[in-house]
Amino acid sequence: MEKREKEFYSKLQVAGSIKFAVGEESDEYIGLKKPKLKDNEKFSRNLATILARKGEVVAINLTTYPSYCIIYISKNGTWLETDYEYIKKIQEFMVRISKYEPMTWEEAFKKNDTKALSANVIAYCSGKFDSRLKKLKKEIRNGKDDKCIQSFLEYASNSVDINNVRASKILISKVCCYYYKKVSKNVEAPNEFLKHLKKVGSYMRALIDITSCACNESYKDLFSNIKLHILKTIITHQPIFSWRNIIQSFILDPMEYENFKNACLNDRIKAGRLATIYGGVGNLELESIKKGICLHAEMNILNEIINQKRKAKAYIAVSKKCCYLCELYIKFAQEQGYNIVISGAHRKIYNLWKLPSPTDVAFKSNFLSYAIKELDRIIQEEVNSISCLYPESDSDESSVDSDQINVDDDEHNANLESELKDIQSFLTYK
């Protein structure tokens, strides 16, 4: 098993270095034929929204019982004392709000507990909120002549000046939430504008839905008896084979290998990723590299579900769409009879992805075979694709070293660098 794991992680690094995304981003639910969530699933989704700060990914699974509910919470990063304090406050607010007489969320929002909940959420999520608002403002500037955007500015001006740095964030989120609901199906509205409008409005949407659930007579007992399980972040070091070792298992001829390597190094994006993943392109032949790898938040929760052999429907809410390996693992689990539902996939390969370790050894072994076969396919397809682009000359002058690489493609490198920082931050903290 250990040797196969090393093979898996080694091929993951290679696949991530030469093929960043394996498909188009999707908003479709994995494992849900009808795109409609139940109230408790919406609650999970909204809880993930208010627990995720900038640069973090949070996953939630909520299981309901006749008189209580169990909530599993996981994230891709270190749990700090401030996180535990914040989660405890959210839990206390839920308990207090659930004791209100049955009322609408509009009525509940006038209560002190609900006002305090809103203030705590906005304060905790302020970094991510500001980042999302900045992107929305950019879309507004770029599309200032668009009728839909002009209409939004006129609508917002009746309640708040979104360009005022001192404007109420919760009020801005409310305006965006309401307007998004009004125009979300408008096919003429700019897609990027709608996307950022929805994200800024998601905080108000979350507060409305969470408050509505807590005030609902049907859920009062559940939310007055919440049992929390905050899962420990799992990060380890994993030895890997060299890039050359893996590539030469696909390209046996030494000259063809050199041509392939030079073709990758002459591609700015691939060269940048190679330098980042392997600590410089001069390290592609090193056999002593170890990688810090992190169990993704949704995988942490899914591991619990598999260990408990829970095959009833389980919705895992995630604050960000899942990556290619998470999607692959979820689909494999579904084939084994686990009824897992998760929303959306961006299909990017994160080389710092950690393999879950369920107590079911056969499950893990079978997934390894399944995943290695998929990684082989991705690498082979990319080898075949790049081989068609070899330069006529195979002179060594065509290659570049790490000092010559200029990595400036934010879209392809930002997520990788963010994960590297998360790993380093965690190791430093420990």
C-alpha positions in Angstrom: 0.0 0.0 0.0 2.8 2.4 0.9 4.5 2.0 -2.5 1.2 2.5 -4.3 0.5 5.7 -2.3 3.9 7.0 -3.2 3.1 6.3 -6.9 -0.2 8.0 -6.5 1.2 11.2 -5.0 4.1 11.3 -7.4 1.7 11.1 -10.4 -0.5 13.7 -8.8 2.4 16.1 -8.7 3.2 15.4 -12.4 -0.4 15.7 -13.5 -0.8 19.0 -11.6 2.4 20.4 -13.1 1.4 19.7 -16.8 -2.4 19.8 -16.7 -3.9 22.3 -14.2 -7.6 21.8 -15.1 -9.2 18.6 -16.5 -12.5 20.0 -17.6 -14.9 22.9 -17.5 -16.2 24.3 -14.2 -19.7 23.1 -13.2 -22.4 24.4 -10.9 -24.3 21.2 -11.1 -24.9 19.1 -7.9 -22.9 15.9 -7.9 -25.3 13.1 -6.8 -28.5 15.2 -7.0 -30.7 14.7 -10.0 -33.1 17.5 -9.1 -31.3 20.7 -8.3 -33.2 21.5 -5.1 -32.0 21.3 -1.5 -34.0 20.6 1.6 -34.2 23.2 4.4 -31.6 21.4 6.5 -29.3 21.2 3.5 -29.7 24.9 2.8 -28.9 25.5 6.4 -25.6 23.6 5.9 -24.8 25.6 2.8 -25.4 28.9 4.6 -23.5 27.8 7.6 -20.5 27.1 5.3 -20.8 30.6 3.9 -20.6 32.4 7.3 -17.8 30.1 8.6 -15.4 30.6 5.7 -12.9 33.5 5.9 -10.7 34.8 3.1 -8.4 32.0 1.8 -10.3 29.3 3.6 -12.5 26.4 2.5 -15.1 25.2 5.0 -17.3 22.0 4.7 -20.4 21.2 6.7 -22.5 18.1 7.1 -25.7 18.2 9.1 -27.6 15.1 10.2 -31.1 15.5 11.8 -32.7 13.4 14.4 -36.1 13.7 16.1 -35.0 16.1 18.8 -31.5 17.2 17.9 -29.0 17.6 15.1 -25.3 16.7 14.6 -23.1 19.1 12.7 -19.7 18.2 11.4 -17.4 21.1 10.5 -14.1 20.9 8.7 -11.8 23.3 7.0 -8.5 23.5 4.9 -6.4 25.2 7.6 -5.6 25.6 11.2 -8.4 26.1 13.7 -7.5 29.1 15.8 -8.9 30.1 19.2 -10.9 32.9 17.6 -12.6 30.3 15.3 -13.7 28.2 18.2 -15.0 31.3 20.0 -16.9 32.4 16.9 -18.5 29.0 16.3 -19.6 28.8 19.9 -21.3 32.2 19.6 -23.1 31.1 16.4 -24.3 28.0 18.3 -25.5 30.1 21.3 -27.3 32.5 18.9 -29.1 29.5 17.2 -30.2 28.2 20.6 -31.6 31.6 21.7 -33.3 32.3 18.4 -34.9 28.9 18.3 -36.6 29.8 21.6 -38.5 32.7 20.0 -42.2 32.3 19.4 -42.8 31.2 15.8 -42.3 34.3 13.6 -41.1 35.5 10.2 -37.4 36.2 9.6 -38.3 39.9 9.2 -39.8 40.0 12.7 -36.8 38.0 14.0 -34.3 40.5 12.5 -35.6 43.2 14.8 -34.5 41.1 17.9 -31.2 41.9 19.6 -29.9 38.3 19.2 -30.4 38.4 15.5 -28.8 41.8 15.2 -25.8 40.5 17.2 -25.6 37.4 15.0 -25.4 39.6 11.9 -22.8 41.8 13.4 -20.6 38.8 14.4 -20.9 37.2 11.0 -19.9 40.4 9.1 -17.0 41.0 11.4 -15.7 37.5 11.1 -16.1 37.4 7.3 -15.1 41.0 6.7 -11.9 40.1 4.8 -13.7 37.8 2.3 -16.6 40.2 2.1 -14.3 43.1 1.2 -12.6 41.0 -1.4 -15.9 40.0 -3.0 -17.2 43.6 -2.9 -14.0 44.8 -4.6 -14.6 42.4 -7.5 -18.2 43.5 -7.8 -17.2 47.1 -7.9 -14.7 46.3 -10.7 -17.5 44.6 -12.7 -19.6 47.7 -12.2 -16.9 50.0 -13.4 -16.2 47.8 -16.4 -19.9 47.6 -17.3 -21.1 51.0 -16.3 -23.0 51.4 -19.5 -24.9 48.2 -19.1 -28.6 48.7 -18.4 -28.7 46.0 -15.7 -25.8 47.5 -13.9 -27.3 51.0 -14.1 -30.5 49.7 -12.8 -28.7 48.1 -9.8 -26.9 51.3 -9.0 -30.2 53.2 -9.0 -31.8 50.5 -6.9 -28.9 50.4 -4.4 -28.8 54.2 -4.1 -32.2 54.2 -2.3 -30.6 52.3 0.6 -26.8 52.6 0.7 -23.8 54.1 -1.1 -21.8 51.0 -2.0 -18.8 53.2 -2.7 -18.7 54.6 0.7 -16.0 52.7 2.7 -18.0 53.3 5.9 -21.3 52.0 4.5 -22.9 49.2 6.4 -21.7 45.8 5.1 -24.8 44.0 6.1 -26.9 46.6 4.3 -24.7 46.3 1.1 -25.2 42.5 1.3 -28.9 42.9 1.7 -29.2 45.2 -1.3 -27.1 42.7 -3.4 -29.1 39.7 -2.1 -32.5 41.3 -3.0 -31.4 42.6 -6.4 -29.8 39.3 -7.4 -33.1 37.5 -6.6 -34.8 40.1 -8.9 -32.5 39.7 -11.9 -30.8 36.3 -11.5 -32.8 34.8 -14.5 -32.3 37.9 -16.7 -30.3 36.4 -19.6 -29.2 39.9 -20.7 -27.4 40.6 -17.3 -23.6 40.2 -17.5 -22.6 36.8 -16.1 -19.6 38.0 -14.1 -21.7 40.9 -12.6 -24.3 38.4 -11.5 -21.7 36.0 -10.0 -20.1 38.7 -7.8 -23.5 40.2 -7.0 -24.6 36.8 -5.7 -21.4 36.3 -3.6 -21.7 39.7 -1.9 -25.4 39.0 -1.2 -24.7 35.5 0.1 -24.1 36.8 3.6 -27.6 38.3 3.9 -29.1 35.3 2.2 -27.4 33.0 4.7 -28.6 35.1 7.7 -32.2 35.0 6.3 -32.2 31.3 5.8 -30.5 30.4 9.1 -32.9 32.7 11.0 -35.9 31.3 9.2 -34.9 27.7 10.1 -34.3 28.5 13.7 -37.7 30.3 14.0 -39.5 27.5 12.2 -41.7 25.5 14.5 -40.7 22.3 12.7 -37.0 22.8 13.5 -37.0 24.4 16.9 -36.1 21.3 18.8 -33.3 20.5 16.3 -31.6 23.9 16.6 -32.0 24.2 20.3 -30.1 20.9 20.6 -27.0 21.2 18.3 -24.2 18.7 18.8 -21.0 20.1 17.1 -18.1 18.0 15.9 -15.2 20.2 14.7 -12.8 17.9 12.8 -9.1 18.3 13.2 -7.2 19.5 10.1 -4.9 16.7 8.8 -1.6 17.7 7.2 1.3 15.3 6.6 4.6 15.1 4.7 4.7 12.6 1.7 7.8 11.4 -0.1 7.5 11.3 -3.9 9.3 10.0 -6.9 11.0 12.5 -9.1 9.3 14.2 -12.1 11.7 12.4 -14.4 11.0 9.0 -12.8 7.3 9.4 -13.6 7.6 10.9 -17.0 10.1 8.3 -18.1 7.5 5.6 -17.3 5.4 7.2 -20.1 8.3 8.2 -22.4 11.0 5.4 -22.6 13.3 7.1 -25.1 15.8 9.5 -23.4 15.8 11.9 -26.3 12.0 12.0 -26.4 12.0 12.7 -22.6 14.4 15.6 -23.1 12.2 17.0 -25.9 9.1 16.7 -23.7 10.9 18.4 -20.7 12.1 21.3 -22.9 8.6 21.7 -24.3 7.2 22.0 -20.8 9.9 24.4 -19.7 9.2 26.6 -22.8 5.6 26.9 -21.8 5.4 29.8 -19.2 2.5 28.3 -17.3 3.8 24.8 -17.1 7.3 26.0 -16.3 5.9 28.2 -13.5 4.0 25.3 -12.0 7.0 22.9 -12.3 9.2 25.5 -10.4 6.6 25.9 -7.7 5.8 22.2 -7.2 9.3 20.9 -7.3 11.1 23.9 -5.7 12.8 25.0 -9.0 13.0 23.3 -12.4 16.5 22.1 -11.5 14.9 19.7 -9.0 13.0 17.6 -11.6 15.3 14.7 -11.2 15.6 14.7 -7.4 14.4 11.6 -5.6 14.5 13.0 -2.1 11.5 15.5 -2.3 8.8 15.5 0.4 5.5 17.4 -0.1 3.3 18.8 2.6 -0.2 17.6 1.8 -3.6 18.5 3.3 -6.8 16.6 3.6 -9.5 18.8 2.0 -12.4 19.8 4.1 -15.0 17.9 2.3 -12.8 14.8 2.3 -12.4 15.0 6.0 -16.2 14.9 6.5 -16.6 12.2 3.8 -14.0 10.1 5.7 -16.2 10.3 8.8 -19.3 9.2 6.8 -17.5 6.2 5.3 -16.0 5.2 8.7 -19.6 5.3 10.1 -20.8 3.4 7.1 -23.6 5.9 6.7 -25.2 5.2 3.3 -28.3 7.3 3.7 -28.3 10.6 1.7 -25.6 12.9 3.1 -25.2 16.5 1.8 -21.8 18.1 2.3 -21.9 21.8 1.9 -18.7 23.4 0.9 -17.8 27.1 0.7 -16.0 26.5 -2.6 -16.5 24.1 -5.5 -14.6 20.9 -5.1 -11.4 20.1 -7.0 -10.9 17.3 -9.5 -9.6 14.7 -6.9 -12.4 15.5 -4.5 -14.9 15.0 -7.3 -13.2 11.8 -8.3 -13.3 10.4 -4.7 -17.0 11.4 -4.3 -18.0 9.7 -7.5 -16.0 6.6 -6.4 -17.8 6.6 -3.1 -21.1 6.9 -4.9 -20.2 3.8 -6.9 -19.7 2.0 -3.6 -23.2 2.8 -2.4 -22.7 6.0 -0.5 -25.4 8.6 -1.3 -23.2 11.7 -1.2 -24.4 15.1 -2.6 -22.1 18.0 -3.1 -22.6 21.3 -5.1 -20.3 22.1 -8.0 -16.8 21.2 -9.2 -14.1 23.4 -10.7 -12.1 20.4 -11.9 -8.6 21.8 -11.1 -5.8 19.5 -9.9 -4.4 20.5 -6.6 -1.1 18.6 -6.1 -1.2 19.2 -2.3 -4.3 17.0 -2.1 -4.2 14.3 0.6 -5.7 10.9 0.2 -8.4 10.1 2.9 -7.6 7.1 5.2 -10.9 5.3 5.9 -10.8 2.3 8.2 -12.1 0.2 5.3 -8.7 -0.7 3.8 -10.3 -2.3 0.7 -12.1 1.0 -0.1 -8.8 2.9 0.1 -7.0 0.3 -2.0 -9.6 0.2 -4.7 -9.7 4.0 -4.9 -5.9 4.1 -5.3 -6.2 1.8 -8.3 -9.0 3.8 -9.7 -7.2 7.2 -9.2 -3.9 6.0 -10.5 -5.6 4.8 -13.7 -7.2 8.3 -14.0 -3.9 10.1 -13.4 -2.2 7.8 -16.0 -4.8 8.8 -18.5 -4.4 12.5 -17.9 -0.6 12.3 -18.0 -0.6 10.1 -21.2 -3.0 12.5 -23.0 -0.9 15.5 -22.1 2.3 13.7 -23.2 0.7 12.9 -26.5 -0.6 16.4 -26.9 2.7 18.1 -26.1 4.7 15.6 -28.3 2.8 17.1 -31.3 4.3 20.5 -30.5 8.0 19.6 -30.3 10.3 22.1 -32.0 12.2 20.9 -35.0 15.5 21.4 -33.1 16.1 19.4 -30.0 19.1 21.5 -29.0 19.6 22.1 -25.3 19.6 25.9 -26.1 15.8 25.6 -26.2 15.5 24.8 -22.5 15.3 27.3 -19.6 16.3 27.3 -16.0 14.4 28.5 -13.0 16.0 31.9 -13.1 14.6 32.5 -16.5 11.0 31.7 -15.6 8.6 34.5 -15.2 5.5 33.3 -13.4 2.8 35.9 -13.9 -0.4 34.0 -14.7 -2.5 34.7 -11.6 -5.4 32.5 -12.8 -3.3 29.3 -13.1 -1.0 29.9 -10.0 -3.0 31.7 -7.4 -4.8 28.6 -6.0 -1.6 26.6 -5.9 0.3 29.4 -4.1 -2.6 29.8 -1.7 -2.5 26.1 -0.8 1.3 26.3 -0.4 0.9 29.2 2.0 -1.8 27.3 4.0 0.5 24.3 4.4 3.5 26.5 5.5 1.2 28.5 7.8 0.0 25.3 9.5 3.5 23.9 9.9 4.8 27.1 11.3 1.9 27.3 13.7 2.5 23.8 14.9 
